[in-house]
Amino acid sequence: MFVLHKMASSSHPLFTSSLKFSTTHSPSLSSSFLFNPISKHLYRPNFQSFYLFKKPHYRFFSSPAAVATDPATAVAADNNVSDDVPKEVEKVVLPTNESSNTLLRIRHTCAHVMAMAVQKVFPDAKVTIGPWIEHGFYYDFDIEPLTDKDLKKIKKEMDRIIGRNLPLIREEVTRDEAEKRITAINEPYKLEILNSIKEEPITIYHIGNEWWDLCAGPHVETTGNINRRAVQLESVAGAYWRGDVNKPMLQRIYGTAWENEEQLKAYLHFKEEAKRRDHRRLGQDLDLFSIQDDAGGGLVFWHPKGALVRHIIEDLWKKIHSERGYDLLYTPHVAKAELWSISGHLDFYRENMYDQMKIEDELYQLRPMNCPYHILIYKRKSHSYRDFPIRVAELGTVYRYELSGSLHGLFRVRGFTQDDAHIFCLEDQIKDEIKGVLDLTEQMLLQFGFDKYEVNLSTKPEKAVGDDDIWVKATGALKDALDAKGWAYEVDEGGGAFYGPKIDLKIMDALGRKWQCSTIQVDFNLPQRFDITYIDSNSEKKRPIMIHRAVLGSLERFFGVLIEHYAGDFPLWLSPVQARILPVTDTQLEYCKDLTEKMKASGIRVELCTGERLPKLIRNAEKQKIPLMAVVGPKEVETESVTVRSRFGGELGTMGVDDFITKIKDAVDNRTSV
């Protein structure tokens, strides 16, 4: 099963496109819709962050039916958000490039203004590309490494350009004229961009009569339309030209731009909240996982607490899949290189695979995907049409080569575990099987509070395998399944993989960020490559349909998303430590030990902490985000009780031990807090 672990999007078990940098000549806009499966409502969000709302009293709804249907309310309804929301940003609604054409134009023009400013401050700098992006813009320059001091100089020059209210002038020229002008100012990267532009005439945008760039627009009318106090240069990073490590390393300057100062302040608050939730920092602070330099980059070490959360997720995953008719598998981490030749990976995916190993005169390969293994299990015996559908699933660890500079915490690693499954079925079973996968996906994601989805259906591309009839039937089945589910979706015409149509689903976290997790892909290619068949009702051999699917994507990446979604404050049912016993003095230690054992015997994840004064024990529990603290003093020992403090409910008072245990177990069963 192919689920790209990179942050970039891709399509197939065999092919993954490299990261592509869009140019200023032909940027593309993507429609962004979110779908609430409870209200069955499709909407285009015009907000980007959680921070418009105060922290709720409860983290989770006890049932999906209780989920708020209003998009804005639902973002904050069941997540831990900061109380420290500045009044000036509390009611700010952030627009997006899709919802505000004005904002898009501002950001695009800011990229040009920044490039002009850079070449005024550093005349030898060579310009490349500068598109608008989700929260602003960037531009790549061939220049010596820049510092924060340099950014201040560039921003100061940008302010001057904005203050001069220079017009943005569009000009159409011939290809020869464009080449002549680019050569005259010695901009080699622009020549390469010009050669990649297929449309004619060539369009150029001027800032006054002082600077110009190849560009298709759009832009604001004058630089004075930009509020300089709503623009900020954020950072500098290295970026290879065209994403190719064999090409020059450029300096990429990132900036953010908004329509007004209030929006900028709100966005900066969003950034601070994102920093507070960074899974890499929280993973270390809460002792959940690490990546050890001695072992190598991109290889995740799950610490006891993180491993316990993973264990809970895996148990839930296995339970739901077993209930829905999947057979669970375990398959090897390596295989003969010939297997990857049959599957096509060696031809089309080699750059993401590790070097082969020679074992007893045969070449072996670490697996980058699980699909061929599941096909081999299917092929171990003959099948009748009566056997279908056949559903197999595996939490399979795969290994993919990533450049060290591209690794990023749990989001981009070299070894990760996919929640992988494959369905072998007949053509007339596709719709029902897809509908079943959608039901399973919703059931699984709602467990973690994810109830806002962006759904996309990608159809047949220009180059594809399989007859038109099966493409039409499969695509229709996917549409019918989505319609039967009651989910709205966007159609990406021609955006499918060469081997079949697919459905992609993104979830939205507490910050309004969207994450690609779930994918469902119909495959006409691998069944042909491996020549898998079944015997139909006429005793003839036919080829089954194969469906790839994943719900969480990879456990590593999903765990990173969960950490940031909850800001490390896992709900009670998922928290690695649900309660901490805190004795006032060592006199209560023996009682606390017995209490700890009793709670463990009841299936509660509890630990006993001593050795410090009570106030420090409480502070330490709060820092570790422990949901419940049970304080034990002389009175509690005498009455066989505990005084409970909840991270989310405050002081709950004194209660009997059995009542405390019952409250925890009920809360876990109902996915609520105590």
C-alpha positions as CSV (number, residue, x, y, z in Angstrom):
1,M,0.0,0.0,0.0
2,F,1.4,3.4,-0.9
3,V,0.9,6.3,1.4
4,L,3.5,9.0,0.8
5,H,5.2,9.8,4.1
6,K,6.4,13.1,2.8
7,M,4.6,16.3,3.4
8,A,4.1,16.7,-0.3
9,S,1.3,15.0,-2.0
10,S,1.8,12.1,-4.4
11,S,-0.1,9.4,-6.0
12,H,0.9,5.8,-6.4
13,P,2.4,2.6,-5.1
14,L,5.0,2.8,-7.9
15,F,5.6,6.4,-8.6
16,T,6.2,9.4,-6.4
17,S,6.9,12.8,-7.8
18,S,9.7,14.9,-6.4
19,L,8.9,18.1,-4.7
20,K,8.1,20.7,-7.4
21,F,8.5,24.4,-7.0
22,S,5.9,26.4,-8.8
23,T,7.1,29.4,-10.7
24,T,5.7,32.9,-10.7
25,H,4.6,32.5,-14.3
26,S,2.0,29.8,-13.8
27,P,1.0,29.3,-10.2
28,S,-2.0,27.1,-9.6
29,L,-4.9,27.6,-7.2
30,S,-6.6,24.6,-5.6
31,S,-10.1,24.7,-4.3
32,S,-10.3,23.8,-0.6
33,F,-13.5,22.4,0.8
34,L,-14.1,20.7,4.2
35,F,-16.9,18.3,4.9
36,N,-18.6,17.7,8.2
37,P,-19.8,14.0,8.2
38,I,-22.2,14.6,11.0
39,S,-24.1,17.5,9.4
40,K,-23.3,16.3,5.9
41,H,-22.4,19.8,5.1
42,L,-19.7,21.0,2.6
43,Y,-18.2,24.3,3.1
44,R,-15.1,26.3,2.1
45,P,-13.4,27.5,5.3
46,N,-12.5,31.1,5.5
47,F,-10.6,30.7,8.7
48,Q,-7.2,29.1,9.4
49,S,-6.8,28.8,13.1
50,F,-8.2,27.6,16.4
51,Y,-7.2,30.8,18.2
52,L,-10.5,32.6,17.5
53,F,-12.0,30.7,20.4
54,K,-11.5,30.2,24.1
55,K,-10.5,26.9,25.7
56,P,-13.6,24.7,26.2
57,H,-14.7,23.1,29.4
58,Y,-14.6,19.6,27.9
59,R,-12.1,18.1,25.6
60,F,-14.3,15.5,23.9
61,F,-17.9,14.9,23.0
62,S,-19.2,11.6,24.5
63,S,-20.7,10.6,21.1
64,P,-20.3,11.7,17.5
65,A,-23.9,13.1,17.5
66,A,-22.8,15.7,20.0
67,V,-20.2,17.2,17.7
68,A,-20.8,20.9,16.9
69,T,-21.9,21.3,13.3
70,D,-20.8,24.9,12.9
71,P,-17.3,24.9,11.3
72,A,-15.8,27.5,13.6
73,T,-17.2,26.1,16.8
74,A,-16.2,22.6,16.0
75,V,-12.6,23.5,15.6
76,A,-12.3,24.4,19.2
77,A,-15.0,22.2,20.6
78,D,-12.9,19.3,21.7
79,N,-9.3,20.4,21.8
80,N,-6.9,21.9,24.2
81,V,-6.4,25.5,23.1
82,S,-4.6,28.3,24.8
83,D,-6.5,30.6,27.2
84,D,-4.0,33.4,26.4
85,V,-5.7,34.7,23.4
86,P,-5.0,38.4,22.9
87,K,-8.2,40.4,22.8
88,E,-7.1,42.1,19.5
89,V,-7.0,38.8,17.7
90,E,-9.8,36.9,19.5
91,K,-12.4,37.8,16.9
92,V,-10.1,38.0,13.9
93,V,-11.1,35.6,11.0
94,L,-8.2,34.9,8.8
95,P,-8.8,34.7,5.1
96,T,-7.1,32.2,2.8
97,N,-5.7,32.6,-0.7
98,E,-8.9,30.8,-1.9
99,S,-11.3,32.9,0.0
100,S,-9.7,36.3,-0.7
101,N,-8.4,37.2,-4.2
102,T,-7.1,40.5,-2.7
103,L,-4.9,38.6,-0.2
104,L,-3.6,36.4,-3.0
105,R,-2.7,39.4,-5.1
106,I,-1.0,41.1,-2.1
107,R,1.1,38.0,-1.4
108,H,2.1,37.6,-5.0
109,T,3.1,41.2,-5.3
110,C,5.1,41.0,-2.0
111,A,7.2,38.3,-3.6
112,H,8.1,40.6,-6.4
113,V,8.7,43.6,-4.1
114,M,11.0,41.4,-2.0
115,A,12.9,40.3,-5.0
116,M,13.3,43.9,-6.1
117,A,14.4,44.9,-2.6
118,V,17.0,42.1,-2.5
119,Q,18.6,43.2,-5.8
120,K,18.7,46.8,-4.5
121,V,20.5,45.7,-1.3
122,F,22.5,43.0,-3.0
123,P,23.1,43.9,-6.7
124,D,24.8,40.7,-7.5
125,A,21.9,38.5,-6.4
126,K,20.3,36.3,-9.1
127,V,16.5,35.8,-9.0
128,T,14.7,32.5,-9.6
129,I,11.1,31.9,-8.6
130,G,8.7,33.5,-6.1
131,P,5.2,32.1,-5.7
132,W,2.5,32.8,-3.1
133,I,2.0,30.0,-0.6
134,E,-0.5,29.1,2.2
135,H,0.5,31.8,4.7
136,G,2.5,34.2,2.5
137,F,5.2,34.0,-0.1
138,Y,8.8,33.1,-0.8
139,Y,11.5,33.8,-3.3
140,D,14.7,31.9,-4.1
141,F,17.9,33.8,-4.8
142,D,21.4,32.7,-5.9
143,I,23.3,34.7,-3.3
144,E,25.7,34.2,-0.4
145,P,24.0,33.0,2.9
146,L,21.8,35.6,4.5
147,T,21.5,36.6,8.1
148,D,18.7,38.0,10.3
149,K,20.5,41.4,9.9
150,D,20.2,41.0,6.1
151,L,16.5,40.3,6.4
152,K,16.0,43.6,8.3
153,K,17.8,45.5,5.5
154,I,15.6,43.8,2.9
155,K,12.4,44.6,4.8
156,K,13.4,48.2,5.2
157,E,13.9,48.4,1.4
158,M,10.6,46.7,0.8
159,D,8.9,49.4,3.0
160,R,10.4,52.1,0.8
161,I,9.2,50.4,-2.4
162,I,5.7,50.0,-0.9
163,G,5.7,53.6,0.3
164,R,6.5,54.9,-3.2
165,N,3.2,53.5,-4.5
166,L,4.7,52.2,-7.7
167,P,2.3,50.8,-10.3
168,L,2.3,47.1,-11.3
169,I,2.3,47.1,-15.1
170,R,1.5,44.0,-17.2
171,E,3.3,43.7,-20.6
172,E,3.1,41.0,-23.3
173,V,6.2,40.3,-25.3
174,T,7.4,37.7,-27.8
175,R,9.6,34.8,-26.7
176,D,12.5,36.3,-28.5
177,E,12.1,39.7,-26.9
178,A,11.8,38.1,-23.4
179,E,15.0,36.1,-24.1
180,K,16.8,39.2,-25.3
181,R,15.8,41.2,-22.2
182,I,16.8,38.3,-19.8
183,T,20.2,37.9,-21.5
184,A,20.8,41.7,-21.2
185,I,20.4,41.6,-17.4
186,N,22.3,38.3,-17.0
187,E,19.6,36.3,-15.3
188,P,20.4,32.6,-16.2
189,Y,17.7,31.1,-14.0
190,K,15.1,33.2,-15.8
191,L,16.2,31.9,-19.1
192,E,15.6,28.3,-17.8
193,I,12.2,29.4,-16.6
194,L,11.4,31.0,-20.0
195,N,12.3,27.7,-21.8
196,S,9.9,25.9,-19.6
197,I,7.0,28.2,-20.4
198,K,4.9,26.7,-23.3
199,E,2.3,29.5,-23.6
200,E,2.6,32.5,-25.8
201,P,2.7,35.5,-25.6
202,I,5.1,35.8,-22.6
203,T,3.9,38.0,-19.9
204,I,6.0,40.3,-17.8
205,Y,5.1,42.4,-14.8
206,H,7.0,45.7,-14.0
207,I,7.2,47.5,-10.7
208,G,7.3,51.0,-12.0
209,N,10.0,51.4,-14.5
210,E,12.7,49.9,-12.2
211,W,12.3,46.1,-12.0
212,W,10.4,43.4,-13.8
213,D,9.8,39.6,-13.7
214,L,8.4,36.9,-15.9
215,C,4.9,36.4,-14.4
216,A,1.3,35.6,-15.3
217,G,-0.1,37.5,-12.3
218,P,-2.3,38.5,-10.7
219,H,-1.0,41.5,-8.7
220,V,-2.3,44.5,-6.9
221,E,-2.6,47.7,-8.9
222,T,0.2,49.6,-7.0
223,T,2.7,48.7,-4.3
224,G,0.8,51.2,-2.1
225,N,-2.1,48.7,-1.9
226,I,0.1,46.7,0.4
227,N,0.0,47.5,4.1
228,R,3.7,47.4,5.1
229,R,2.8,46.8,8.7
230,A,0.9,43.6,7.7
231,V,4.1,42.1,6.0
232,Q,6.9,40.3,7.8
233,L,10.0,38.4,6.6
234,E,10.1,35.2,8.6
235,S,13.1,33.1,7.8
236,V,15.8,32.0,5.4
237,A,16.4,28.4,4.3
238,G,18.5,26.6,1.8
239,A,16.7,25.2,-1.3
240,Y,18.2,23.4,-4.3
241,W,17.3,24.9,-7.6
242,R,14.3,22.9,-9.0
243,G,14.6,20.6,-5.9
244,D,17.6,18.8,-7.5
245,V,20.5,18.1,-5.2
246,N,22.8,18.2,-8.2
247,K,21.9,21.8,-8.8
248,P,22.9,25.0,-7.0
249,M,21.8,25.6,-3.4
250,L,19.8,28.8,-3.2
251,Q,18.7,31.1,-0.4
252,R,15.0,31.0,0.1
253,I,13.4,33.9,2.0
254,Y,10.0,33.2,3.5
255,G,7.6,36.0,4.2
256,T,4.0,36.4,5.4
257,A,1.6,39.0,4.2
258,W,-2.0,39.9,5.2
259,E,-4.6,42.5,4.4
260,N,-4.2,44.4,7.7
261,E,-2.2,44.4,10.9
262,E,-4.9,42.6,12.9
263,Q,-4.6,39.6,10.7
264,L,-0.8,39.6,11.0
265,K,-1.1,39.7,14.8
266,A,-3.5,36.8,14.7
267,Y,-1.3,34.8,12.4
268,L,1.7,35.4,14.6
269,H,-0.3,34.1,17.6
270,F,-1.1,31.1,15.5
271,K,2.6,30.5,14.9
272,E,3.3,30.7,18.6
273,E,0.6,28.2,19.3
274,A,2.0,25.9,16.6
275,K,5.4,26.2,18.2
276,R,3.9,25.3,21.6
277,R,2.4,22.2,20.0
278,D,5.5,21.2,18.1
279,H,5.6,17.4,18.4
280,R,9.4,17.3,18.4
281,R,9.6,19.5,21.5
282,L,6.7,17.8,23.2
283,G,8.0,14.4,22.3
284,Q,11.2,15.2,24.2
285,D,9.5,17.0,27.1
286,L,7.0,14.2,27.7
287,D,9.5,11.4,27.0
288,L,7.5,9.9,24.1
289,F,10.0,9.3,21.4
290,S,13.4,10.2,20.1
291,I,15.6,10.0,17.0
292,Q,19.1,8.9,18.0
293,D,22.1,10.3,16.1
294,D,24.0,7.2,17.0
295,A,21.5,5.1,15.1
296,G,20.9,7.4,12.2
297,G,18.5,10.1,11.1
298,G,14.8,9.4,10.4
299,L,14.7,6.3,12.5
300,V,12.2,6.5,15.4
301,F,12.8,5.2,18.9
302,W,9.4,4.8,20.7
303,H,10.0,5.4,24.4
304,P,7.8,3.5,27.0
305,K,5.1,6.2,27.1
306,G,5.0,6.8,23.4
307,A,5.0,3.0,22.8
308,L,2.1,2.6,25.1
309,V,0.0,5.2,23.1
310,R,1.0,3.3,19.9
311,H,-0.1,0.1,21.5
312,I,-3.5,1.6,22.3
313,I,-3.9,2.8,18.8
314,E,-2.8,-0.5,17.3
315,D,-5.3,-2.4,19.5
316,L,-8.1,-0.2,18.5
317,W,-7.1,-0.5,14.8
318,K,-6.9,-4.3,15.0
319,K,-10.3,-4.5,16.8
320,I,-12.1,-2.3,14.3
321,H,-10.6,-4.2,11.3
322,S,-11.4,-7.6,12.7
323,E,-15.0,-6.5,13.3
324,R,-15.2,-5.4,9.7
325,G,-14.0,-8.6,8.1
326,Y,-10.3,-8.0,7.6
327,D,-7.8,-10.8,8.1
328,L,-4.7,-9.5,9.9
329,L,-1.2,-10.3,8.5
330,Y,2.5,-10.1,9.3
331,T,5.0,-10.1,6.5
332,P,8.8,-9.9,6.2
333,H,10.7,-6.6,6.1
334,V,12.9,-7.8,3.2
335,A,12.4,-9.7,0.0
336,K,14.3,-10.8,-3.1
337,A,15.1,-7.9,-5.5
338,E,13.2,-9.8,-8.2
339,L,9.9,-9.2,-6.4
340,W,10.4,-5.5,-6.6
341,S,11.3,-5.9,-10.3
342,I,8.0,-7.6,-10.9
343,S,6.1,-5.0,-9.0
344,G,7.8,-2.2,-10.9
345,H,9.3,-0.5,-7.9
346,L,12.9,-1.0,-9.2
347,D,12.0,0.7,-12.4
348,F,10.0,3.6,-11.0
349,Y,10.8,3.9,-7.3
350,R,14.5,3.0,-7.1
351,E,15.6,6.5,-5.8
352,N,13.4,6.0,-2.7
353,M,14.7,2.5,-2.0
354,Y,17.8,1.4,-0.1
355,D,20.7,-0.4,-1.6
356,Q,20.3,-4.1,-2.2
357,M,21.9,-6.7,0.0
358,K,23.7,-9.8,-1.4
359,I,22.8,-12.9,0.6
360,E,24.1,-16.3,-0.6
361,D,24.5,-15.0,-4.2
362,E,21.0,-13.5,-4.3
363,L,20.0,-9.9,-4.0
364,Y,17.5,-8.8,-1.4
365,Q,15.8,-5.5,-0.7
366,L,14.3,-3.7,2.3
367,R,10.7,-3.2,1.5
368,P,9.4,0.3,0.6
369,M,5.8,-0.9,0.5
370,N,3.7,-3.9,1.5
371,C,1.5,-4.5,-1.6
372,P,3.6,-7.3,-3.2
373,Y,3.6,-9.3,0.0
374,H,-0.2,-9.2,0.2
375,I,-0.4,-10.2,-3.4
376,L,1.9,-13.2,-2.8
377,I,-0.4,-14.3,0.0
378,Y,-3.4,-14.1,-2.4
379,K,-1.5,-16.1,-5.0
380,R,-0.7,-19.0,-2.6
381,K,-3.9,-20.8,-3.7
382,S,-6.5,-20.6,-6.4
383,H,-9.7,-18.5,-5.8
384,S,-13.3,-18.8,-6.8
385,Y,-15.6,-15.8,-7.4
386,R,-17.5,-17.1,-4.3
387,D,-14.4,-16.2,-2.1
388,F,-14.8,-12.4,-2.7
389,P,-14.4,-9.9,-1.2
390,I,-11.0,-10.8,0.4
391,R,-9.8,-8.2,2.8
392,V,-6.3,-8.3,4.4
393,A,-4.6,-5.7,6.6
394,E,-1.3,-5.2,8.2
395,L,0.6,-2.7,10.3
396,G,3.6,-3.1,8.1
397,T,6.9,-1.3,8.6
398,V,8.5,0.0,5.4
399,Y,11.8,1.8,4.7
400,R,12.3,4.6,2.2
401,Y,15.3,6.7,1.5
402,E,15.0,10.4,2.3
403,L,17.7,13.0,2.1
404,S,18.9,13.9,5.6
405,G,18.0,17.6,5.0
406,S,14.4,16.7,4.3
407,L,13.8,14.7,7.6
408,H,11.4,16.3,10.0
409,G,10.6,14.7,13.3
410,L,7.8,12.1,12.9
411,F,6.5,13.7,9.8
412,R,9.3,12.7,7.4
413,V,11.3,9.6,8.4
414,R,13.2,6.7,6.8
415,G,11.4,3.9,8.5
416,F,7.7,3.9,9.4
417,T,4.7,1.7,9.9
418,Q,1.7,1.9,7.5
419,D,-1.8,0.9,8.5
420,D,-2.0,-0.9,5.3
421,A,-4.8,-3.0,3.8
422,H,-5.8,-4.5,0.4
423,I,-9.1,-5.6,-0.8
424,F,-9.5,-8.1,-3.7
425,C,-13.0,-8.0,-5.1
426,L,-15.2,-8.3,-8.2
427,E,-16.1,-5.3,-10.4
428,D,-19.7,-5.2,-9.1
429,Q,-18.4,-5.2,-5.5
430,I,-16.3,-2.0,-5.8
431,K,-19.0,0.4,-4.6
432,D,-19.9,-1.6,-1.5
433,E,-16.2,-2.2,-0.6
434,I,-15.4,1.5,-1.0
435,K,-18.4,2.5,1.1
436,G,-17.2,0.0,3.8
437,V,-13.8,1.6,3.8
438,L,-15.4,5.1,4.1
439,D,-17.4,3.8,7.1
440,L,-14.3,2.3,8.7
441,T,-12.3,5.5,8.1
442,E,-15.0,7.7,9.8
443,Q,-15.3,5.3,12.7
444,M,-11.5,5.3,13.2
445,L,-10.9,9.0,12.9
446,L,-13.9,10.0,15.1
447,Q,-12.2,8.0,17.9
448,F,-9.6,10.8,18.0
449,G,-11.9,13.7,17.6
450,F,-11.3,14.3,13.8
451,D,-14.6,15.2,12.3
452,K,-13.8,17.7,9.6
453,Y,-12.6,16.2,6.3
454,E,-11.5,17.5,2.9
455,V,-12.4,14.8,0.3
456,N,-11.1,14.6,-3.2
457,L,-11.9,12.1,-6.0
458,S,-9.2,11.9,-8.7
459,T,-10.1,10.5,-12.1
460,K,-8.4,9.0,-15.1
461,P,-5.2,10.8,-16.3
462,E,-4.1,11.1,-19.9
463,K,-1.7,8.1,-19.6
464,A,-3.3,5.2,-17.8
465,V,-3.5,1.4,-17.8
466,G,-6.8,-0.5,-18.1
467,D,-9.7,-0.3,-20.5
468,D,-11.9,2.7,-20.6
469,D,-14.9,0.6,-19.5
470,I,-13.3,-0.5,-16.2
471,W,-12.1,3.1,-15.5
472,V,-15.7,4.4,-16.0
473,K,-17.1,1.6,-13.9
474,A,-14.5,2.0,-11.1
475,T,-14.8,5.8,-11.0
476,G,-18.6,5.6,-11.0
477,A,-18.4,3.1,-8.1
478,L,-16.2,5.6,-6.1
479,K,-18.6,8.4,-6.8
480,D,-21.6,6.2,-5.9
481,A,-19.9,5.2,-2.6
482,L,-19.2,8.8,-1.7
483,D,-22.8,9.7,-2.5
484,A,-24.2,6.8,-0.6
485,K,-22.1,7.9,2.4
486,G,-23.6,11.3,2.0
487,W,-20.1,12.9,1.8
488,A,-19.6,15.9,-0.5
489,Y,-16.3,16.0,-2.4
490,E,-14.3,17.8,-5.1
491,V,-13.5,16.0,-8.4
492,D,-9.9,16.3,-9.6
493,E,-10.3,15.6,-13.3
494,G,-7.3,13.7,-14.7
495,G,-5.7,13.7,-11.2
496,G,-5.8,9.9,-10.7
497,A,-2.9,7.6,-10.7
498,F,-2.0,5.9,-14.0
499,Y,-3.3,2.6,-12.5
500,G,-6.7,3.6,-11.2
501,P,-9.0,6.3,-9.7
502,K,-8.6,7.2,-6.0
503,I,-10.2,9.0,-3.0
504,D,-8.0,11.1,-0.8
505,L,-9.1,12.4,2.6
506,K,-7.5,15.1,4.7
507,I,-8.3,15.7,8.4
508,M,-8.3,19.1,10.1
509,D,-6.5,19.5,13.4
510,A,-7.0,22.0,16.3
511,L,-5.1,24.7,14.4
512,G,-7.1,24.4,11.3
513,R,-4.3,22.6,9.5
514,K,-5.1,19.9,7.0
515,W,-3.2,16.5,7.1
516,Q,-3.3,13.9,4.4
517,C,-4.0,10.6,6.2
518,S,-6.6,8.4,4.5
519,T,-6.4,7.2,0.9
520,I,-8.4,4.7,-1.2
521,Q,-6.9,3.6,-4.5
522,V,-8.3,1.2,-7.1
523,D,-5.4,-0.6,-8.9
524,F,-5.6,-2.2,-12.4
525,N,-1.8,-2.4,-12.6
526,L,-0.4,-4.8,-10.0
527,P,-3.0,-7.5,-10.6
528,Q,-1.8,-7.6,-14.2
529,R,1.9,-7.5,-13.2
530,F,1.5,-10.4,-10.8
531,D,-1.0,-12.2,-13.0
532,I,-3.4,-12.8,-10.2
533,T,-6.7,-14.5,-11.2
534,Y,-9.9,-16.2,-10.0
535,I,-12.3,-18.6,-11.5
536,D,-15.7,-17.0,-12.4
537,S,-19.1,-18.6,-12.5
538,N,-18.4,-19.8,-16.0
539,S,-15.2,-21.6,-14.9
540,E,-13.1,-19.0,-16.7
541,K,-10.1,-17.2,-15.4
542,K,-10.7,-13.5,-14.7
543,R,-8.6,-10.8,-13.0
544,P,-9.9,-9.4,-9.7
545,I,-10.0,-5.7,-8.8
546,M,-7.4,-4.7,-6.2
547,I,-8.0,-1.8,-3.8
548,H,-5.2,-0.2,-1.8
549,R,-6.3,1.7,1.3
550,A,-4.9,3.3,4.5
551,V,-6.8,5.2,7.2
552,L,-4.1,6.7,9.4
553,G,-1.4,6.8,6.8
554,S,1.6,5.9,9.0
555,L,1.6,5.4,12.8
556,E,4.6,7.7,13.1
557,R,3.1,10.6,11.2
558,F,-0.3,10.1,12.8
559,F,1.2,10.1,16.3
560,G,3.0,13.4,15.4
561,V,-0.4,14.8,14.3
562,L,-2.0,13.6,17.5
563,I,0.7,15.2,19.7
564,E,0.2,18.6,18.0
565,H,-3.6,18.3,17.8
566,Y,-3.8,17.7,21.5
567,A,-0.8,19.8,22.4
568,G,0.5,16.7,24.3
569,D,-2.7,16.7,26.5
570,F,-3.9,13.3,25.4
571,P,-7.5,12.4,26.3
572,L,-7.9,10.2,29.3
573,W,-8.5,7.0,27.2
574,L,-5.3,7.6,25.2
575,S,-3.0,9.1,27.8
576,P,0.0,6.9,28.6
577,V,-0.5,7.7,32.3
578,Q,-4.1,8.2,33.3
579,A,-3.5,8.9,37.0
580,R,-0.7,9.7,39.4
581,I,-0.8,8.9,43.1
582,L,0.7,11.6,45.3
583,P,1.3,11.0,49.0
584,V,1.5,14.1,51.2
585,T,4.3,12.4,53.3
586,D,6.1,9.0,53.3
587,T,3.7,8.0,56.1
588,Q,1.0,7.3,53.5
589,L,3.4,5.4,51.2
590,E,2.3,1.9,52.1
591,Y,-1.4,2.8,51.5
592,C,-0.4,4.5,48.2
593,K,1.4,1.3,47.0
594,D,-1.6,-0.8,47.7
595,L,-3.8,1.7,45.9
596,T,-1.6,1.8,42.9
597,E,-1.7,-2.0,42.6
598,K,-5.5,-2.1,43.0
599,M,-5.9,0.5,40.2
600,K,-3.5,-1.4,37.9
601,A,-5.4,-4.5,38.5
602,S,-8.5,-2.6,37.3
603,G,-6.8,-1.8,34.0
604,I,-5.9,1.8,34.9
605,R,-2.6,3.2,33.8
606,V,-1.3,4.7,37.1
607,E,2.0,5.5,38.7
608,L,3.1,6.4,42.2
609,C,5.4,9.5,42.7
610,T,7.2,10.3,45.9
611,G,10.4,12.0,47.1
612,E,9.3,15.6,46.8
613,R,7.1,18.0,48.6
614,L,3.4,17.9,47.5
615,P,3.4,21.2,45.7
616,K,6.3,20.1,43.5
617,L,4.7,16.7,42.9
618,I,1.6,18.5,41.6
619,R,3.7,20.8,39.4
620,N,5.6,17.9,37.9
621,A,2.3,16.1,37.2
622,E,1.0,19.2,35.5
623,K,4.1,19.6,33.4
624,Q,3.8,15.9,32.3
625,K,0.1,16.6,31.4
626,I,-1.2,13.8,33.7
627,P,-5.0,13.8,33.4
628,L,-5.7,12.9,37.1
629,M,-3.9,13.4,40.4
630,A,-4.9,11.5,43.5
631,V,-3.6,13.2,46.6
632,V,-3.4,11.0,49.7
633,G,-2.9,12.4,53.3
634,P,-3.7,11.0,56.8
635,K,-7.5,11.6,56.3
636,E,-7.6,9.7,53.0
637,V,-5.8,6.8,54.6
638,E,-8.2,6.7,57.5
639,T,-11.3,6.8,55.2
640,E,-9.8,4.7,52.4
641,S,-10.3,7.5,49.9
642,V,-8.4,9.9,47.7
643,T,-8.7,13.6,47.0
644,V,-8.8,14.0,43.2
645,R,-7.5,16.8,41.0
646,S,-8.4,16.7,37.3
647,R,-6.3,18.5,34.7
648,F,-9.5,19.5,32.9
649,G,-12.1,19.5,35.6
650,G,-10.2,21.1,38.5
651,E,-10.6,20.0,42.1
652,L,-13.1,17.1,42.2
653,G,-13.0,16.7,46.0
654,T,-12.6,13.5,48.1
655,M,-14.1,10.2,47.0
656,G,-13.8,6.6,47.8
657,V,-11.3,4.5,45.9
658,D,-13.9,2.3,44.2
659,D,-15.8,5.4,43.1
660,F,-12.6,6.9,41.7
661,I,-11.8,3.7,39.8
662,T,-15.4,3.5,38.4
663,K,-15.3,7.2,37.3
664,I,-12.1,6.5,35.4
665,K,-13.4,3.4,33.7
666,D,-16.7,5.0,32.7
667,A,-14.8,8.0,31.3
668,V,-12.5,5.8,29.3
669,D,-15.5,3.8,27.9
670,N,-17.3,6.9,26.9
671,R,-14.3,8.8,25.6
672,T,-14.8,11.6,28.2
673,S,-12.8,13.2,30.9
674,V,-13.2,13.0,34.7
